Amino acid sequence: MRGLDLKQDELFSYTTLEQRIPNDHPLRPLRRLVDTVLASMDRDFDGLYSRRGRASIAPERLLRASLLQVIYT
């Protein structure tokens, strides 16, 4: 079962992650591009996952994490 791609704004803090990242950070435009591409793949992801069982980690989250690993290694 495909998990949801929930975005957690606050984590043990009163400021959001968006407030902590500078507006001119180079990852901001990349994030918008990646989100657009992943949104266009939504139907493809739905077809790959069963309708039954426990929810998995959303594939969008896994792909974003992998991309960050590639960028920063």
C-alpha positions in Angstrom: 0.0 0.0 0.0 1.4 3.4 -1.0 2.1 5.8 1.8 1.2 9.5 1.8 3.6 12.2 0.9 2.9 14.3 4.0 5.1 17.4 4.6 5.9 18.1 8.2 6.2 21.8 8.7 7.3 21.8 12.3 9.4 19.3 14.2 9.9 20.1 17.9 10.1 23.8 17.0 7.9 26.8 16.6 9.5 27.8 13.3 8.9 25.9 10.1 11.6 24.4 7.9 10.7 26.9 5.2 11.6 29.7 7.6 15.0 28.2 8.3 16.1 27.8 4.7 17.1 31.1 3.0 14.9 32.2 0.0 17.9 32.2 -2.3 19.1 28.7 -1.4 19.9 26.8 -4.6 17.8 23.8 -3.6 14.6 25.8 -3.6 14.1 25.9 -7.4 15.3 22.3 -7.6 12.6 21.3 -5.1 9.9 23.0 -7.1 11.1 21.2 -10.3 11.3 17.8 -8.5 7.8 18.2 -6.9 6.3 19.0 -10.4 7.9 15.9 -11.9 6.9 13.7 -9.0 3.3 15.0 -9.2 3.2 14.1 -12.9 4.2 10.5 -11.9 1.4 10.1 -9.4 -0.7 7.7 -11.5 2.4 5.6 -12.2 3.2 5.3 -8.5 -0.5 4.3 -7.8 -0.3 1.5 -10.3 2.8 0.0 -8.6 1.3 -0.4 -5.1 -1.3 -2.7 -3.7 -4.5 -1.4 -2.3 -4.2 -3.7 0.7 -1.7 -3.9 3.6 0.2 -1.4 5.6 1.2 1.9 4.1 4.7 2.2 2.9 7.0 5.2 2.8 5.8 7.4 0.0 7.9 6.9 -3.1 8.2 10.7 -3.5 9.9 10.9 -0.2 12.4 8.1 -1.1 13.2 9.7 -4.4 13.7 13.2 -2.9 16.0 11.6 -0.2 18.0 9.8 -2.9 18.4 12.9 -4.9 19.8 14.8 -1.9 22.2 12.0 -1.3 23.4 12.2 -4.9 23.8 16.0 -4.7 25.7 16.1 -1.4 28.1 13.2 -1.9 
